[in-house]
Amino acid sequence: MTPETIALQHTPIITFGYVMQVIISLLVVLAFIYLAAKFILPKMKISTSGKLIKILDHIYLEPQVSAYILQVGKKAWLVVASSKNVEMISEIEVE
């Protein structure tokens, strides 16, 4: 064995500088994801406003279940929507 081979066998593959570079890179990526989720994604929210149908109010009942009050003209309905189906609960009066 040559002295170079012995020297290469004793040097660590992962150095302190390498570990710090990985940690700093990870922090930069996490900061970018946080800023994108906090500021950019809410501005990209697509809101469709219909001419005939309006959503007067909505509430989340469970993780995949929501209740909506939909208005068409002068009539309104309470509707519950889940990931599997949509059901009209009742017609309600709107002022």
Biopython code that builds the backbone (N, CA, C, O; Angstrom):
import numpy as np
from Bio.PDB.StructureBuilder import StructureBuilder

atoms = [
    (1, "MET", "N", (0.844, -1.176, 0.000)),
    (1, "MET", "CA", (0.000, 0.000, 0.000)),
    (1, "MET", "C", (0.890, 1.240, 0.000)),
    (1, "MET", "O", (1.923, 1.298, 0.666)),
    (2, "THR", "N", (0.456, 2.203, -0.756)),
    (2, "THR", "CA", (1.187, 3.464, -0.818)),
    (2, "THR", "C", (0.695, 4.383, 0.288)),
    (2, "THR", "O", (-0.395, 4.173, 0.820)),
    (3, "PRO", "N", (1.468, 5.388, 0.640)),
    (3, "PRO", "CA", (1.023, 6.339, 1.680)),
    (3, "PRO", "C", (-0.258, 7.069, 1.301)),
    (3, "PRO", "O", (-1.036, 7.436, 2.181)),
    (4, "GLU", "N", (-0.495, 7.289, 0.004)),
    (4, "GLU", "CA", (-1.722, 7.959, -0.425)),
    (4, "GLU", "C", (-2.940, 7.090, -0.153)),
    (4, "GLU", "O", (-3.986, 7.611, 0.233)),
    (5, "THR", "N", (-2.834, 5.785, -0.343)),
    (5, "THR", "CA", (-3.934, 4.866, -0.087)),
    (5, "THR", "C", (-4.264, 4.842, 1.392)),
    (5, "THR", "O", (-5.436, 4.834, 1.769)),
    (6, "ILE", "N", (-3.238, 4.832, 2.238)),
    (6, "ILE", "CA", (-3.459, 4.839, 3.689)),
    (6, "ILE", "C", (-4.101, 6.149, 4.120)),
    (6, "ILE", "O", (-4.989, 6.143, 4.971)),
    (7, "ALA", "N", (-3.672, 7.270, 3.552)),
    (7, "ALA", "CA", (-4.238, 8.574, 3.904)),
    (7, "ALA", "C", (-5.700, 8.655, 3.491)),
    (7, "ALA", "O", (-6.505, 9.228, 4.225)),
    (8, "LEU", "N", (-6.067, 8.106, 2.347)),
    (8, "LEU", "CA", (-7.455, 8.140, 1.890)),
    (8, "LEU", "C", (-8.355, 7.257, 2.744)),
    (8, "LEU", "O", (-9.542, 7.548, 2.887)),
    (9, "GLN", "N", (-7.818, 6.194, 3.307)),
    (9, "GLN", "CA", (-8.620, 5.306, 4.139)),
    (9, "GLN", "C", (-8.952, 5.933, 5.483)),
    (9, "GLN", "O", (-9.955, 5.558, 6.091)),
    (10, "HIS", "N", (-8.150, 6.872, 5.969)),
    (10, "HIS", "CA", (-8.369, 7.461, 7.282)),
    (10, "HIS", "C", (-9.097, 8.802, 7.239)),
    (10, "HIS", "O", (-9.478, 9.323, 8.287)),
    (11, "THR", "N", (-9.297, 9.373, 6.047)),
    (11, "THR", "CA", (-9.995, 10.650, 5.994)),
    (11, "THR", "C", (-11.500, 10.395, 5.999)),
    (11, "THR", "O", (-11.978, 9.499, 5.302)),
    (12, "PRO", "N", (-12.244, 11.166, 6.772)),
    (12, "PRO", "CA", (-13.700, 10.957, 6.802)),
    (12, "PRO", "C", (-14.338, 11.416, 5.493)),
    (12, "PRO", "O", (-13.924, 12.407, 4.890)),
    (13, "ILE", "N", (-15.330, 10.686, 5.083)),
    (13, "ILE", "CA", (-16.036, 11.030, 3.846)),
    (13, "ILE", "C", (-16.937, 12.228, 4.087)),
    (13, "ILE", "O", (-17.043, 13.107, 3.232)),
    (14, "ILE", "N", (-17.587, 12.272, 5.241)),
    (14, "ILE", "CA", (-18.485, 13.364, 5.585)),
    (14, "ILE", "C", (-17.735, 14.295, 6.524)),
    (14, "ILE", "O", (-17.358, 13.908, 7.630)),
    (15, "THR", "N", (-17.525, 15.518, 6.074)),
    (15, "THR", "CA", (-16.809, 16.497, 6.896)),
    (15, "THR", "C", (-17.814, 17.439, 7.550)),
    (15, "THR", "O", (-18.994, 17.454, 7.201)),
    (16, "PHE", "N", (-17.327, 18.213, 8.491)),
    (16, "PHE", "CA", (-18.167, 19.186, 9.184)),
    (16, "PHE", "C", (-18.697, 20.225, 8.203)),
    (16, "PHE", "O", (-19.859, 20.624, 8.288)),
    (17, "GLY", "N", (-17.861, 20.660, 7.279)),
    (17, "GLY", "CA", (-18.289, 21.639, 6.276)),
    (17, "GLY", "C", (-19.400, 21.104, 5.399)),
    (17, "GLY", "O", (-20.332, 21.830, 5.053)),
    (18, "TYR", "N", (-19.305, 19.839, 5.041)),
    (18, "TYR", "CA", (-20.338, 19.211, 4.218)),
    (18, "TYR", "C", (-21.659, 19.157, 4.973)),
    (18, "TYR", "O", (-22.709, 19.455, 4.402)),
    (19, "VAL", "N", (-21.622, 18.783, 6.244)),
    (19, "VAL", "CA", (-22.839, 18.714, 7.058)),
    (19, "VAL", "C", (-23.458, 20.095, 7.196)),
    (19, "VAL", "O", (-24.678, 20.232, 7.101)),
    (20, "MET", "N", (-22.644, 21.122, 7.417)),
    (20, "MET", "CA", (-23.167, 22.489, 7.541)),
    (20, "MET", "C", (-23.784, 22.954, 6.222)),
    (20, "MET", "O", (-24.807, 23.639, 6.223)),
    (21, "GLN", "N", (-23.173, 22.588, 5.106)),
    (21, "GLN", "CA", (-23.717, 22.954, 3.801)),
    (21, "GLN", "C", (-25.080, 22.309, 3.577)),
    (21, "GLN", "O", (-25.988, 22.949, 3.046)),
    (22, "VAL", "N", (-25.230, 21.067, 3.969)),
    (22, "VAL", "CA", (-26.509, 20.371, 3.827)),
    (22, "VAL", "C", (-27.567, 21.011, 4.721)),
    (22, "VAL", "O", (-28.702, 21.210, 4.288)),
    (23, "ILE", "N", (-27.209, 21.333, 5.957)),
    (23, "ILE", "CA", (-28.170, 21.942, 6.893)),
    (23, "ILE", "C", (-28.602, 23.318, 6.398)),
    (23, "ILE", "O", (-29.789, 23.640, 6.428)),
    (24, "ILE", "N", (-27.655, 24.127, 5.944)),
    (24, "ILE", "CA", (-27.995, 25.468, 5.448)),
    (24, "ILE", "C", (-28.856, 25.366, 4.192)),
    (24, "ILE", "O", (-29.806, 26.132, 4.034)),
    (25, "SER", "N", (-28.540, 24.441, 3.306)),
    (25, "SER", "CA", (-29.355, 24.251, 2.100)),
    (25, "SER", "C", (-30.776, 23.834, 2.462)),
    (25, "SER", "O", (-31.740, 24.311, 1.864)),
    (26, "LEU", "N", (-30.902, 22.948, 3.435)),
    (26, "LEU", "CA", (-32.222, 22.512, 3.881)),
    (26, "LEU", "C", (-33.006, 23.672, 4.479)),
    (26, "LEU", "O", (-34.204, 23.801, 4.223)),
    (27, "LEU", "N", (-32.356, 24.513, 5.268)),
    (27, "LEU", "CA", (-33.032, 25.675, 5.849)),
    (27, "LEU", "C", (-33.489, 26.659, 4.775)),
    (27, "LEU", "O", (-34.570, 27.239, 4.886)),
    (28, "VAL", "N", (-32.678, 26.849, 3.743)),
    (28, "VAL", "CA", (-33.062, 27.751, 2.655)),
    (28, "VAL", "C", (-34.281, 27.197, 1.923)),
    (28, "VAL", "O", (-35.200, 27.953, 1.605)),
    (29, "VAL", "N", (-34.306, 25.908, 1.653)),
    (29, "VAL", "CA", (-35.444, 25.296, 0.954)),
    (29, "VAL", "C", (-36.701, 25.372, 1.817)),
    (29, "VAL", "O", (-37.776, 25.688, 1.309)),
    (30, "LEU", "N", (-36.581, 25.085, 3.115)),
    (30, "LEU", "CA", (-37.747, 25.173, 4.006)),
    (30, "LEU", "C", (-38.265, 26.602, 4.115)),
    (30, "LEU", "O", (-39.476, 26.814, 4.166)),
    (31, "ALA", "N", (-37.367, 27.584, 4.152)),
    (31, "ALA", "CA", (-37.784, 28.988, 4.197)),
    (31, "ALA", "C", (-38.519, 29.368, 2.917)),
    (31, "ALA", "O", (-39.516, 30.088, 2.965)),
    (32, "PHE", "N", (-38.035, 28.891, 1.778)),
    (32, "PHE", "CA", (-38.708, 29.165, 0.512)),
    (32, "PHE", "C", (-40.105, 28.552, 0.481)),
    (32, "PHE", "O", (-41.052, 29.199, 0.032)),
    (33, "ILE", "N", (-40.244, 27.331, 0.945)),
    (33, "ILE", "CA", (-41.556, 26.668, 0.979)),
    (33, "ILE", "C", (-42.502, 27.416, 1.915)),
    (33, "ILE", "O", (-43.674, 27.597, 1.587)),
    (34, "TYR", "N", (-42.011, 27.852, 3.072)),
    (34, "TYR", "CA", (-42.842, 28.592, 4.023)),
    (34, "TYR", "C", (-43.321, 29.906, 3.410)),
    (34, "TYR", "O", (-44.503, 30.238, 3.496)),
    (35, "LEU", "N", (-42.406, 30.654, 2.790)),
    (35, "LEU", "CA", (-42.785, 31.936, 2.200)),
    (35, "LEU", "C", (-43.762, 31.754, 1.044)),
    (35, "LEU", "O", (-44.684, 32.552, 0.873)),
    (36, "ALA", "N", (-43.562, 30.720, 0.263)),
    (36, "ALA", "CA", (-44.485, 30.456, -0.839)),
    (36, "ALA", "C", (-45.868, 30.110, -0.307)),
    (36, "ALA", "O", (-46.871, 30.596, -0.830)),
    (37, "ALA", "N", (-45.934, 29.274, 0.728)),
    (37, "ALA", "CA", (-47.226, 28.888, 1.296)),
    (37, "ALA", "C", (-47.904, 30.071, 1.980)),
    (37, "ALA", "O", (-49.130, 30.176, 1.962)),
    (38, "LYS", "N", (-47.128, 30.949, 2.574)),
    (38, "LYS", "CA", (-47.687, 32.055, 3.341)),
    (38, "LYS", "C", (-48.153, 33.216, 2.457)),
    (38, "LYS", "O", (-49.200, 33.808, 2.718)),
    (39, "PHE", "N", (-47.386, 33.544, 1.417)),
    (39, "PHE", "CA", (-47.666, 34.763, 0.658)),
    (39, "PHE", "C", (-48.093, 34.516, -0.784)),
    (39, "PHE", "O", (-48.975, 35.215, -1.284)),
    (40, "ILE", "N", (-47.503, 33.557, -1.454)),
    (40, "ILE", "CA", (-47.771, 33.389, -2.883)),
    (40, "ILE", "C", (-49.030, 32.569, -3.135)),
    (40, "ILE", "O", (-49.856, 32.960, -3.960)),
    (41, "LEU", "N", (-49.198, 31.448, -2.450)),
    (41, "LEU", "CA", (-50.350, 30.576, -2.705)),
    (41, "LEU", "C", (-51.698, 31.233, -2.414)),
    (41, "LEU", "O", (-52.629, 31.038, -3.195)),
    (42, "PRO", "N", (-51.857, 32.009, -1.323)),
    (42, "PRO", "CA", (-53.167, 32.657, -1.125)),
    (42, "PRO", "C", (-53.533, 33.626, -2.240)),
    (42, "PRO", "O", (-54.714, 33.801, -2.539)),
    (43, "LYS", "N", (-52.538, 34.262, -2.861)),
    (43, "LYS", "CA", (-52.834, 35.186, -3.956)),
    (43, "LYS", "C", (-53.211, 34.441, -5.230)),
    (43, "LYS", "O", (-53.862, 35.008, -6.108)),
    (44, "MET", "N", (-52.812, 33.189, -5.339)),
    (44, "MET", "CA", (-53.132, 32.394, -6.518)),
    (44, "MET", "C", (-54.477, 31.699, -6.401)),
    (44, "MET", "O", (-54.890, 30.994, -7.321)),
    (45, "LYS", "N", (-55.166, 31.887, -5.284)),
    (45, "LYS", "CA", (-56.454, 31.234, -5.067)),
    (45, "LYS", "C", (-57.443, 31.663, -6.151)),
    (45, "LYS", "O", (-57.679, 32.851, -6.375)),
    (46, "ILE", "N", (-57.996, 30.685, -6.795)),
    (46, "ILE", "CA", (-58.925, 30.956, -7.883)),
    (46, "ILE", "C", (-60.333, 31.056, -7.304)),
    (46, "ILE", "O", (-60.853, 30.101, -6.728)),
    (47, "SER", "N", (-60.921, 32.200, -7.463)),
    (47, "SER", "CA", (-62.295, 32.364, -6.994)),
    (47, "SER", "C", (-63.186, 32.592, -8.197)),
    (47, "SER", "O", (-63.018, 33.544, -8.960)),
    (48, "THR", "N", (-64.120, 31.702, -8.339)),
    (48, "THR", "CA", (-65.046, 31.832, -9.450)),
    (48, "THR", "C", (-66.326, 32.463, -8.928)),
    (48, "THR", "O", (-66.934, 31.973, -7.976)),
    (49, "SER", "N", (-66.714, 33.524, -9.546)),
    (49, "SER", "CA", (-67.954, 34.176, -9.143)),
    (49, "SER", "C", (-68.979, 33.974, -10.259)),
    (49, "SER", "O", (-68.826, 34.473, -11.374)),
    (50, "GLY", "N", (-70.012, 33.238, -9.923)),
    (50, "GLY", "CA", (-71.056, 32.970, -10.899)),
    (50, "GLY", "C", (-72.016, 34.147, -11.000)),
    (50, "GLY", "O", (-72.144, 34.947, -10.073)),
    (51, "LYS", "N", (-72.680, 34.236, -12.132)),
    (51, "LYS", "CA", (-73.643, 35.313, -12.326)),
    (51, "LYS", "C", (-74.997, 34.946, -11.735)),
    (51, "LYS", "O", (-75.743, 35.822, -11.298)),
    (52, "LEU", "N", (-75.317, 33.657, -11.718)),
    (52, "LEU", "CA", (-76.615, 33.224, -11.226)),
    (52, "LEU", "C", (-76.552, 32.598, -9.837)),
    (52, "LEU", "O", (-77.457, 32.798, -9.026)),
    (53, "ILE", "N", (-75.509, 31.855, -9.559)),
    (53, "ILE", "CA", (-75.393, 31.141, -8.288)),
    (53, "ILE", "C", (-74.377, 31.850, -7.405)),
    (53, "ILE", "O", (-73.266, 32.155, -7.839)),
    (54, "LYS", "N", (-74.769, 32.111, -6.157)),
    (54, "LYS", "CA", (-73.866, 32.751, -5.201)),
    (54, "LYS", "C", (-73.744, 31.874, -3.961)),
    (54, "LYS", "O", (-74.719, 31.261, -3.526)),
    (55, "ILE", "N", (-72.553, 31.818, -3.403)),
    (55, "ILE", "CA", (-72.337, 31.139, -2.119)),
    (55, "ILE", "C", (-72.407, 32.222, -1.057)),
    (55, "ILE", "O", (-71.520, 33.070, -0.957)),
    (56, "LEU", "N", (-73.470, 32.185, -0.264)),
    (56, "LEU", "CA", (-73.653, 33.209, 0.769)),
    (56, "LEU", "C", (-72.778, 32.945, 1.987)),
    (56, "LEU", "O", (-72.260, 33.875, 2.605)),
    (57, "ASP", "N", (-72.620, 31.673, 2.324)),
    (57, "ASP", "CA", (-71.817, 31.326, 3.494)),
    (57, "ASP", "C", (-71.410, 29.860, 3.390)),
    (57, "ASP", "O", (-72.063, 29.072, 2.706)),
    (58, "HIS", "N", (-70.343, 29.510, 4.062)),
    (58, "HIS", "CA", (-69.940, 28.101, 4.145)),
    (58, "HIS", "C", (-69.195, 27.870, 5.440)),
    (58, "HIS", "O", (-68.615, 28.788, 6.019)),
    (59, "ILE", "N", (-69.224, 26.614, 5.890)),
    (59, "ILE", "CA", (-68.541, 26.223, 7.117)),
    (59, "ILE", "C", (-68.037, 24.790, 6.941)),
    (59, "ILE", "O", (-68.700, 23.954, 6.328)),
    (60, "TYR", "N", (-66.857, 24.527, 7.490)),
    (60, "TYR", "CA", (-66.297, 23.180, 7.440)),
    (60, "TYR", "C", (-66.777, 22.409, 8.665)),
    (60, "TYR", "O", (-66.513, 22.812, 9.798)),
    (61, "LEU", "N", (-67.475, 21.310, 8.440)),
    (61, "LEU", "CA", (-68.011, 20.512, 9.535)),
    (61, "LEU", "C", (-67.028, 19.434, 9.983)),
    (61, "LEU", "O", (-66.882, 19.178, 11.178)),
    (62, "GLU", "N", (-66.367, 18.815, 9.039)),
    (62, "GLU", "CA", (-65.358, 17.781, 9.276)),
    (62, "GLU", "C", (-64.281, 17.972, 8.218)),
    (62, "GLU", "O", (-64.442, 18.818, 7.338)),
    (63, "PRO", "N", (-63.198, 17.220, 8.271)),
    (63, "PRO", "CA", (-62.129, 17.432, 7.287)),
    (63, "PRO", "C", (-62.570, 17.397, 5.819)),
    (63, "PRO", "O", (-62.027, 18.145, 5.006)),
    (64, "GLN", "N", (-63.522, 16.562, 5.466)),
    (64, "GLN", "CA", (-63.962, 16.500, 4.070)),
    (64, "GLN", "C", (-65.456, 16.751, 3.919)),
    (64, "GLN", "O", (-66.066, 16.324, 2.939)),
    (65, "VAL", "N", (-66.048, 17.447, 4.895)),
    (65, "VAL", "CA", (-67.485, 17.739, 4.852)),
    (65, "VAL", "C", (-67.683, 19.232, 5.101)),
    (65, "VAL", "O", (-67.178, 19.782, 6.080)),
    (66, "SER", "N", (-68.428, 19.880, 4.198)),
    (66, "SER", "CA", (-68.699, 21.309, 4.318)),
    (66, "SER", "C", (-70.185, 21.569, 4.120)),
    (66, "SER", "O", (-70.871, 20.819, 3.426)),
    (67, "ALA", "N", (-70.672, 22.640, 4.739)),
    (67, "ALA", "CA", (-72.056, 23.073, 4.556)),
    (67, "ALA", "C", (-72.035, 24.433, 3.861)),
    (67, "ALA", "O", (-71.243, 25.308, 4.212)),
    (68, "TYR", "N", (-72.916, 24.599, 2.871)),
    (68, "TYR", "CA", (-72.985, 25.823, 2.089)),
    (68, "TYR", "C", (-74.405, 26.352, 2.067)),
    (68, "TYR", "O", (-75.370, 25.588, 2.118)),
    (69, "ILE", "N", (-74.521, 27.668, 1.990)),
    (69, "ILE", "CA", (-75.809, 28.291, 1.684)),
    (69, "ILE", "C", (-75.670, 28.859, 0.277)),
    (69, "ILE", "O", (-74.902, 29.791, 0.041)),
    (70, "LEU", "N", (-76.434, 28.277, -0.659)),
    (70, "LEU", "CA", (-76.398, 28.682, -2.057)),
    (70, "LEU", "C", (-77.636, 29.489, -2.380)),
    (70, "LEU", "O", (-78.741, 29.134, -1.969)),
    (71, "GLN", "N", (-77.456, 30.582, -3.122)),
    (71, "GLN", "CA", (-78.579, 31.424, -3.509)),
    (71, "GLN", "C", (-78.656, 31.489, -5.025)),
    (71, "GLN", "O", (-77.664, 31.735, -5.711)),
    (72, "VAL", "N", (-79.864, 31.262, -5.527)),
    (72, "VAL", "CA", (-80.152, 31.426, -6.952)),
    (72, "VAL", "C", (-81.362, 32.341, -7.023)),
    (72, "VAL", "O", (-82.466, 31.960, -6.633)),
    (73, "GLY", "N", (-81.150, 33.530, -7.517)),
    (73, "GLY", "CA", (-82.241, 34.511, -7.554)),
    (73, "GLY", "C", (-82.660, 34.884, -6.138)),
    (73, "GLY", "O", (-81.855, 35.380, -5.349)),
    (74, "LYS", "N", (-83.939, 34.637, -5.823)),
    (74, "LYS", "CA", (-84.435, 34.952, -4.480)),
    (74, "LYS", "C", (-84.580, 33.718, -3.611)),
    (74, "LYS", "O", (-85.050, 33.820, -2.478)),
    (75, "LYS", "N", (-84.190, 32.561, -4.111)),
    (75, "LYS", "CA", (-84.265, 31.322, -3.341)),
    (75, "LYS", "C", (-82.873, 30.936, -2.846)),
    (75, "LYS", "O", (-81.864, 31.245, -3.479)),
    (76, "ALA", "N", (-82.842, 30.248, -1.687)),
    (76, "ALA", "CA", (-81.571, 29.796, -1.128)),
    (76, "ALA", "C", (-81.754, 28.412, -0.521)),
    (76, "ALA", "O", (-82.843, 28.057, -0.070)),
    (77, "TRP", "N", (-80.679, 27.638, -0.513)),
    (77, "TRP", "CA", (-80.704, 26.282, 0.002)),
    (77, "TRP", "C", (-79.499, 26.035, 0.891)),
    (77, "TRP", "O", (-78.413, 26.567, 0.662)),
    (78, "LEU", "N", (-79.717, 25.215, 1.911)),
    (78, "LEU", "CA", (-78.624, 24.718, 2.731)),
    (78, "LEU", "C", (-78.199, 23.386, 2.132)),
    (78, "LEU", "O", (-79.003, 22.459, 2.028)),
    (79, "VAL", "N", (-76.925, 23.291, 1.736)),
    (79, "VAL", "CA", (-76.399, 22.110, 1.059)),
    (79, "VAL", "C", (-75.180, 21.620, 1.825)),
    (79, "VAL", "O", (-74.329, 22.412, 2.232)),
    (80, "VAL", "N", (-75.102, 20.304, 2.019)),
    (80, "VAL", "CA", (-73.933, 19.696, 2.662)),
    (80, "VAL", "C", (-73.204, 18.881, 1.599)),
    (80, "VAL", "O", (-73.800, 18.054, 0.909)),
    (81, "ALA", "N", (-71.903, 19.134, 1.485)),
    (81, "ALA", "CA", (-71.089, 18.445, 0.486)),
    (81, "ALA", "C", (-69.941, 17.721, 1.176)),
    (81, "ALA", "O", (-69.271, 18.269, 2.051)),
    (82, "SER", "N", (-69.733, 16.477, 0.760)),
    (82, "SER", "CA", (-68.596, 15.705, 1.256)),
    (82, "SER", "C", (-67.789, 15.239, 0.051)),
    (82, "SER", "O", (-68.094, 15.590, -1.088)),
    (83, "SER", "N", (-66.765, 14.453, 0.314)),
    (83, "SER", "CA", (-65.943, 13.961, -0.792)),
    (83, "SER", "C", (-66.685, 12.935, -1.639)),
    (83, "SER", "O", (-66.275, 12.652, -2.765)),
    (84, "LYS", "N", (-67.789, 12.365, -1.102)),
    (84, "LYS", "CA", (-68.506, 11.322, -1.829)),
    (84, "LYS", "C", (-69.844, 11.768, -2.398)),
    (84, "LYS", "O", (-70.279, 11.233, -3.418)),
    (85, "ASN", "N", (-70.515, 12.740, -1.763)),
    (85, "ASN", "CA", (-71.816, 13.147, -2.288)),
    (85, "ASN", "C", (-72.172, 14.562, -1.849)),
    (85, "ASN", "O", (-71.504, 15.156, -1.003)),
    (86, "VAL", "N", (-73.237, 15.087, -2.442)),
    (86, "VAL", "CA", (-73.786, 16.401, -2.120)),
    (86, "VAL", "C", (-75.261, 16.195, -1.819)),
    (86, "VAL", "O", (-75.958, 15.488, -2.547)),
    (87, "GLU", "N", (-75.741, 16.822, -0.733)),
    (87, "GLU", "CA", (-77.136, 16.631, -0.349)),
    (87, "GLU", "C", (-77.750, 17.957, 0.054)),
    (87, "GLU", "O", (-77.170, 18.716, 0.830)),
    (88, "MET", "N", (-78.949, 18.231, -0.489)),
    (88, "MET", "CA", (-79.672, 19.429, -0.091)),
    (88, "MET", "C", (-80.409, 19.133, 1.218)),
    (88, "MET", "O", (-81.155, 18.159, 1.311)),
    (89, "ILE", "N", (-80.196, 19.972, 2.215)),
    (89, "ILE", "CA", (-80.828, 19.775, 3.515)),
    (89, "ILE", "C", (-82.197, 20.436, 3.535)),
    (89, "ILE", "O", (-83.195, 19.786, 3.848)),
    (90, "SER", "N", (-82.255, 21.722, 3.204)),
    (90, "SER", "CA", (-83.549, 22.402, 3.206)),
    (90, "SER", "C", (-83.448, 23.707, 2.428)),
    (90, "SER", "O", (-82.363, 24.236, 2.187)),
    (91, "GLU", "N", (-84.616, 24.205, 2.047)),
    (91, "GLU", "CA", (-84.683, 25.532, 1.441)),
    (91, "GLU", "C", (-84.836, 26.540, 2.570)),
    (91, "GLU", "O", (-85.603, 26.309, 3.505)),
    (92, "ILE", "N", (-84.132, 27.630, 2.496)),
    (92, "ILE", "CA", (-84.180, 28.628, 3.575)),
    (92, "ILE", "C", (-84.580, 29.972, 2.999)),
    (92, "ILE", "O", (-84.496, 30.202, 1.792)),
    (93, "GLU", "N", (-85.017, 30.857, 3.885)),
    (93, "GLU", "CA", (-85.422, 32.204, 3.488)),
    (93, "GLU", "C", (-84.224, 33.143, 3.591)),
    (93, "GLU", "O", (-83.476, 33.122, 4.569)),
    (94, "VAL", "N", (-84.065, 33.957, 2.568)),
    (94, "VAL", "CA", (-82.972, 34.937, 2.548)),
    (94, "VAL", "C", (-83.586, 36.313, 2.417)),
    (94, "VAL", "O", (-84.524, 36.520, 1.647)),
    (95, "GLU", "N", (-83.053, 37.244, 3.169)),
    (95, "GLU", "CA", (-83.574, 38.613, 3.133)),
    (95, "GLU", "C", (-83.122, 39.353, 1.909)),
    (95, "GLU", "O", (-83.474, 40.518, 1.727)),
]
sb = StructureBuilder()
sb.init_structure("model")
sb.init_model(0)
sb.init_chain("A")
sb.init_seg("    ")
for serial, (resi, resn, name, xyz) in enumerate(atoms, 1):
    if name == "N":
        sb.init_residue(resn, " ", resi, " ")
    sb.init_atom(name, np.array(xyz, "f"), 0.0, 1.0, " ", f" {name:<3s}", serial, name[0])
structure = sb.get_structure()
